[in-house]
Amino acid sequence: MRIAIAGLGTVGAGVIRLLDTNRDLIAARAGRAIEVVAVSARDRAKDRGVDIARFAWEDDMTALARRDDVDVVVELVGGSDGPALALSRAALQAGKGLVTANKAMIAHHGLHLAELAEGAGAPLKFEAAVGGGIPVIKGLREGTSANALTKVYGILNGTCNYILSTMEATGADFAEVLKDAQRLGFAESDPAFDIEGVDAAHKLAILAAIGFGTRIDFGAVSVSGITAVRAADIAQAGALGFVIRLIGEADVEETPEGARLLQRVRPCLIAKGHPLSAVDGPTNAVVAEGNFSGRLLFQGAGAGDGPTASAVAADLIDIARDEVGAPFSIPVAQLAALPPAEPGHRMGRSYLRFMVKDRPGVLAEITAAMRDGAVSIESLIQQGRGADEGADVMVAMVTHEGPEANVRRALDLLAGSDSLTGEPLVLPILAA
Ligand SMILES: NC(=O)c1ccc[n+]([C@@H]2O[C@H](COP(=O)([O-])OP(=O)(O)OC[C@H]3O[C@@H](n4cnc5c(N)ncnc54)[C@H](OP(=O)(O)O)[C@@H]3O)[C@@H](O)[C@H]2O)c1
């Protein structure tokens, strides 16, 4: 099987290295050799740590899709639109297979690309787009295919997980750990997509579509990132028996008006002892709950050249073996278009944190708002007064189980209060 690779960065060079290293076992498992014939990137002269002089070079990456000697195009450029999308469309329209690691592109244009693939009878695969080296798309498409999934959730962004678990281990604050993460290569120089939860949302939208057989709907994911989480929140959560992790979760809710899809990404408190609480550093983990399989946990390296190349090459082997189904598990025309769920009535416990002025009456004001919002407080911690007179103090509480909308209502009652010195932070507590 002859392939062309666009993008020779971390993942592209990793794929070439893997195909070289495991050449014989891949040929045996694929039933035929997988040969790179052509490549493209921006800079032909750049040293990539792998020999690319043996491959044909195209300055214009979409030319890869027009080559007669190419069966499958591998897109490892990145970006939801632009050259990656142009190349992907061209490859499928030419009837060539497409393998990509590009979660942003699949989250935004996955249905369109799947329609092109189905129309052309060409394979489209994107295992590396979610969870790096973890075969979670395969797990959901194949391993749990006989189940109705009740829920899929997990730690989908290694950068956020590295930052939160390092804050937990060192007590350092967000900005300091982010800087370290950038220095160590666990965070991009522009970390916005990661720390604001967008990257996790891309992956969640893909998992939800595959897990529930729904049309991918990235725009409906409700997203909040980790920038508001302070070291003090992590310490407080720890004292209460929890860790804080960025969690993406999706489920389908049956309502009298029909099924609704819930998709959200937000930092959550997780009880120590829950399988996700032990997931540290840049690791990713996905939990899928099937109605017959029970709870399954997929865990491993969520990024990096080796793990991501492993997922890309597994897709290539599937194509070489002719083991290819519909990209989203069922044909695009049969995917359900579900409106987003309104989760306000859902029951749960929350951690709430307020920064307040250190003066009499503030605590009474907060607890009155909780009472009027019908939020029942399980525990309340007021941080001791600091050395500086007049400095802000932190008030944290954990609520009893109640409807999510009540917490929102109580916070609305506090909006504009001059006792608060910043936006309150609300972190849901993940159910066991
Ligand atoms: N890195 C990971 O661990 C990881 C994990 C899972 C998924 N992914 C996904 O894999 C994809 C690639 O990621 P990466 O980390 O390998 O990125 P990267 O290291 O930045 O590499 C990107 C490659 O694309 C080429 N490129 C970028 N813009 C181009 C353009 N306009 N025209 C031609 N070539 C262009 C670059 O060429 P030059 O080298 O010549 O500049 C480079 O070789 C992305 O979709 C990413 O989300 C990455």
The ligand as an ORCA input file, in Angstrom:
! r2SCAN-3c Opt
* xyz 0 1
  N       1.862     16.245     18.656
  C       1.055     15.345     19.196
  O       1.384     14.713     20.195
  C      -0.317     15.101     18.594
  C      -1.169     14.164     19.206
  C      -2.417     13.872     18.633
  C      -2.784     14.552     17.481
  N      -1.953     15.486     16.936
  C      -2.387     16.168     15.718
  O      -1.497     15.822     14.661
  C      -1.395     16.896     13.748
  C       0.085     17.272     13.584
  O       0.596     17.649     14.833
  P       2.167     17.842     15.105
  O       2.311     17.964     16.570
  O       2.965     16.833     14.365
  O       2.392     19.281     14.451
  P       3.783     19.979     14.071
  O       4.914     19.328     14.791
  O       3.568     21.441     14.207
  O       3.940     19.612     12.522
  C       3.135     20.175     11.544
  C       3.732     19.859     10.166
  O       2.870     20.413      9.187
  C       3.627     21.218      8.286
  N       2.810     22.383      7.897
  C       2.172     23.233      8.718
  N       1.528     24.163      8.001
  C       1.781     23.900      6.710
  C       1.416     24.503      5.483
  N       0.653     25.593      5.462
  N       1.859     23.931      4.351
  C       2.650     22.840      4.383
  N       3.027     22.213      5.497
  C       2.602     22.751      6.642
  C       4.869     21.659      9.047
  O       5.898     21.881      8.098
  P       7.392     22.345      8.534
  O       7.905     21.265      9.424
  O       8.139     22.393      7.247
  O       7.249     23.657      9.219
  C       5.117     20.440      9.948
  O       5.921     19.510      9.311
  C      -2.284     17.997     14.303
  O      -3.560     17.925     13.731
  C      -2.360     17.670     15.786
  O      -3.546     18.167     16.391
  C      -0.732     15.766     17.464
*
